[in-house]
Amino acid sequence: MRIQISTTGARRRAAFTLMEVMVVVAILVVLAGVAGVFVFGALDDAKGKAAESSAASISAACDLYKLRLQDFPDRLEDLLTPPDGGRPFLNSNTDIYDPWGKPFQYDKNGAHSNGRKVDVWAIDPGTNKPHGNWREQ
């Protein structure tokens, strides 16, 4: 028994139409846009956490400075070149810059800790939120 298939009524489809390709590309662009919002939001959060971590490290370096020289530094640059000519408290000049490329802000009097510690912070340029070495109440 032999079955004959007629190919005259149905044509074989060889490729996608332009419209189908454009719909798929549009869907991919929308998905990439949504993913981009989440990725860039996570990047901003990471920069804020990095600023807080760096501020805590600078604050610890200021504590060591006070142990050696009996007072907190007048400015953060003193951590790189101590007035006593001793070993620096920070490794490089880039340590005093925040993740956004600006110098960390510094208050020797430590208003957030009643003078027990220095205040070191950076301002997020996107939100104007401070990221510092103190805990929010």
C-alpha positions as CSV (number, residue, x, y, z in Angstrom):
1,M,0.0,0.0,0.0
2,R,1.4,3.3,-1.1
3,I,0.4,6.7,0.4
4,Q,0.7,9.7,-1.8
5,I,1.1,13.1,-0.3
6,S,0.1,16.0,-2.3
7,T,2.4,19.0,-2.2
8,T,0.3,21.2,-4.3
9,G,-2.1,22.4,-1.6
10,A,0.5,23.2,1.1
11,R,3.8,25.0,0.7
12,R,6.8,24.3,2.9
13,R,7.8,27.2,5.0
14,A,11.5,27.9,4.7
15,A,12.1,31.0,7.0
16,F,10.5,33.4,9.4
17,T,8.8,36.5,8.0
18,L,10.1,40.0,8.7
19,M,7.2,40.7,11.0
20,E,7.9,37.6,13.1
21,V,11.6,38.6,13.5
22,M,10.6,42.2,14.4
23,V,8.2,41.0,17.1
24,V,10.9,38.8,18.6
25,V,13.4,41.7,18.5
26,A,10.9,44.1,20.2
27,I,10.3,41.5,23.0
28,L,14.0,41.2,23.5
29,V,14.5,45.0,23.7
30,V,11.7,45.3,26.3
31,L,13.2,42.5,28.4
32,A,16.7,44.0,28.2
33,G,15.3,47.4,29.3
34,V,13.6,45.8,32.3
35,A,16.8,43.9,33.2
36,G,18.8,47.1,32.8
37,V,16.7,48.9,35.4
38,F,17.4,46.1,37.9
39,V,21.1,45.9,37.1
40,F,21.7,49.7,37.3
41,G,19.7,49.8,40.6
42,A,21.9,47.1,42.0
43,L,25.0,49.0,40.9
44,D,23.8,52.1,42.7
45,D,23.2,50.0,45.9
46,A,26.6,48.4,45.6
47,K,28.2,51.9,45.3
48,G,26.4,52.9,48.5
49,K,27.6,49.8,50.4
50,A,31.2,50.3,49.1
51,A,31.1,53.9,50.3
52,E,30.0,52.9,53.7
53,S,32.7,50.2,53.9
54,S,35.4,52.6,52.8
55,A,34.2,55.2,55.3
56,A,34.4,52.6,58.0
57,S,38.0,51.8,56.9
58,I,39.0,55.4,56.9
59,S,37.5,55.9,60.3
60,A,39.5,52.9,61.6
61,A,42.6,54.5,60.1
62,C,41.8,57.7,62.0
63,D,41.5,55.8,65.2
64,L,45.0,54.4,64.6
65,Y,46.2,57.9,63.8
66,K,44.8,59.1,67.2
67,L,46.6,56.2,69.0
68,R,49.9,57.2,67.5
69,L,49.6,61.0,67.5
70,Q,47.1,61.6,70.4
71,D,44.6,63.4,68.1
72,F,42.5,62.8,65.1
73,P,43.9,64.1,61.8
74,D,42.9,67.6,60.7
75,R,42.3,66.4,57.1
76,L,42.2,63.0,55.4
77,E,45.4,63.6,53.5
78,D,47.3,63.5,56.8
79,L,46.5,59.7,56.8
80,L,48.7,59.4,53.7
81,T,51.6,61.6,54.9
82,P,51.6,61.7,58.7
83,P,53.2,64.7,60.3
84,D,55.6,62.5,62.3
85,G,57.0,61.0,59.1
86,G,56.0,57.5,60.0
87,R,54.3,54.9,58.0
88,P,51.0,56.0,56.3
89,F,47.7,54.9,57.6
90,L,46.2,54.4,54.1
91,N,47.7,52.7,51.1
92,S,47.1,55.2,48.3
93,N,45.6,58.6,47.4
94,T,42.6,56.7,45.9
95,D,41.6,55.5,49.4
96,I,40.2,59.0,50.2
97,Y,37.9,59.1,47.2
98,D,34.4,57.7,47.2
99,P,32.9,55.3,44.5
100,W,31.6,58.3,42.6
101,G,35.1,59.8,42.3
102,K,34.7,62.6,44.9
103,P,36.8,63.0,48.0
104,F,35.2,61.7,51.2
105,Q,33.7,64.3,53.5
106,Y,35.3,64.4,56.9
107,D,34.4,65.9,60.3
108,K,37.1,65.6,62.9
109,N,34.7,66.4,65.7
110,G,32.4,63.5,65.0
111,A,28.9,64.9,65.5
112,H,27.3,61.5,65.0
113,S,29.3,59.9,67.8
114,N,29.5,62.9,70.2
115,G,33.2,63.3,69.4
116,R,34.3,59.8,70.2
117,K,34.9,59.0,66.6
118,V,35.4,61.0,63.4
119,D,32.6,61.2,60.8
120,V,33.5,60.1,57.3
121,W,30.9,60.1,54.6
122,A,30.1,60.3,50.9
123,I,27.0,61.8,49.2
124,D,25.3,59.7,46.5
125,P,24.9,62.2,43.6
126,G,21.8,60.4,42.4
127,T,19.8,60.5,45.7
128,N,21.8,63.0,47.8
129,K,21.8,60.3,50.5
130,P,24.9,60.3,52.8
131,H,26.7,57.0,53.2
132,G,28.9,57.2,56.3
133,N,30.6,55.4,59.1
134,W,27.7,55.9,61.5
135,R,24.5,53.9,62.0
136,E,21.2,55.5,61.2
137,Q,18.8,55.6,64.2
